Amino acid sequence: MRVSRVWPERLPSFLLLSVILAVLSACSGDPGTGPVEPKWDRDACERCRMMISDRRFSAEVRGWPKGDRSRVYYFDDVGCAMLWLDQQPWKDDPRVEMWVNDHRDGHWIDARKVWYVTGFTTPMEYGLGAQDEPAEGALDYVQAKEHVYKVEERFSQEGGLSLDPARLAPSVYADDHDNDHDHGREGADAAPPPARQ
């Protein structure tokens, strides 16, 4: 059996190439855990489709919709993130992470371990600012989620205004597309548009 002399000569080049590929694959892509900076003013909220632009009130969810690889979803308001996550079949997966911006300086903090202060003007009017230090009257995650659902209920009671995608575009979300809207019927039996209050 003859041993090739070419292999020992190429070994340093092969090792160098292997190291370069390992470094490039480690440096590129998503780390698989933790927050990921969105493309500000270009990424859209997963729930309401508004651009992510306010670095004080945005949120993100890292989930495993297909089981083996995580995906990051961006939101313009923590309320959108909370409502959207509750609708996902994988919401109870222990690997799910939720991150929010600290309203004071914009750094990312774990949404389930922070305090929420009310009274802010936020992109979708849920009014919550997150911070990693307790404050008088601040809400924990469970209380903040209850607050978001109360605000959402108020939106749905005020002239039909709701941020629920199924209410914003029922024909897209309905099972029976032929019976979910009036196709522009005219006359007395057509429902008037909801009044703004």
N, C-alpha and C positions, 0 to 999 in steps of 0.2 A: 504494500500500500504506500503510495507516494504522498508526502505531506507538501502542501502548497506553501511556497515562500511568500506569496502575495498576502496571505492573511495576516501574518505578524506585522508586515509593513503598513497595512491598513488599520490595524487595531487602534492606534492613537486617533486617527480621523474618525473612526466609528465611535469611540468613547466621547470625543468632543461633540459630535453630532447628537449623541444620546443626551448629553448634559444640556445642550442648547434646547433640544426639544422638551426636555423635562422642565426647564426654567420657563420657557414660553407657555407651556400648558398650565403651569402653576400660576403665572402672572395674568393670564387672560381668563375672562369669564367670571361667572358668579361663584363666590366662595361656598354657597350652599347653605349658609346660615347668616343671620344678622341683617341689618338694614342695607339697602342699596340706594344710592343717590339717584333720584329720578332725573330725567332730562327736563329741567324746569321750563315751563312755557311751551313744551312740546308733547309730553306724555299727558294722556287724558285720564280722568277719574274713571275707574272701572264701573262705577254705578251710575253717575249722572252725566258722564262724558265731558265735563268741563276740564279745561287745561289745569294742570297742577302748577300753581304759580306762587301761592302764599307759603313761604318757608316757615311760618309760625304755626300753621294749623293743619298741615297735610299729614297723611298717614299711609302706611303700607302694610300689606299682609303677605307673609311668605307661607305658601301652602303647597300641598302635594296632591294635586288633582288627579294625577295618573299613578300615584303610589310610589314611584322610585326616584323621581327627580323633582326638586322644588321649583316653584315659579313665584315671582314677586308681582303683586297687584298693587297699583297706586291709587290713592284717593285724595281729593282736594280738601276733605273735611273728615275728622274722626267719626262723625255720625254716619257718613256714607260707608266707611269701613266696617263699623259695627253692624249696621243693617245688612250689608252685602254678605259679610262673613256668616251671619246667622242663616242665610239661605243656601249655603254650600253643603253638600253631602259629607264633606271631609272636615267640617268645622270642629269636630271633637278630637281630631287626630292630635296626639300630644306633641307632635313636631311643629304644629302651626305656630307661627310667630306673628305678632302684631306690633308695629312700631309707630310712634307719633313724634312730631317735632315738639320740642319744648317751646312754648309760646314766647319765652323771653329771649332766647338766643338761637333757636332753630336746630339745636343738636338732637339727634335721634335718641329716644328713650323707649323702653319696653312699655307698651300701652297697658298691660295688665298690672304693672307694678308702680304706676304713677298716680298723681293726684290731679283732679280736673277742677278747674276754677270756672265758674259760670259768668255770664255777663259780657262775653266778647262778641264782636261782630265777625263771624266766620264765613267762609265762602258759601256754605249752604244753610246758614242761619241756625245751626245746632247750638252755637254759643259757647262751646267748651274750649278752654285752653289747657294744655297738659303741662305739668311741671314735676320734677323729681323730688320736690320737697313739699311736705304738708303745709297747708295754709288754712286759716280759719274759714269754715264753711265749704271747704273743698270736698269733692266727691271721690270715692274710690271707683274702680272699674265697673263694678256691678251697679252702683248708684248712677254713674255716668251713662251706662247703657239704658237704665230705666228713664233717665232724663231724655235721651235721644228718642226713645219710643214715644214719650209724651209729646215731644216736639213734633214728631212725625204724625201722631194722631191729630194734633192741632192743625197741621198743614192740610190733612185730609178733610177736616171739618170746615175749613175756611174756604168756601166756594170751590171745593174740589181740588184745591192746590195740594199736590203731593209730590214727593220726590221718588216715589215708588215707580220703577220703570214700567211695571205692568199697568199702572194708572196713567202714565205719561203717553204710552203708545200701546193701548190694549190690543190693537189688531196684530201687533208683532208677537205678543205673548199669549194670545188666546188660542184655544184648541180649535174652535170653530170660527174660521175667519169670515164666513159668510153672514153670520148673525151677530157680530159684535159691534157693529156701527151702522149708521143709517145710509151710507153711500151718497150723502148730499141730498136727502129727501127735503123737499120744500113743503110748505103748508102748515096747517094748524097742528098736525100730530108730531111735527119735528120739535125736539126738546131745545129750549133756549140755552145758550152758553151760560156756564156758571157765573154768577155775579162776583166781582172782586169786592172785598170788604176792607 
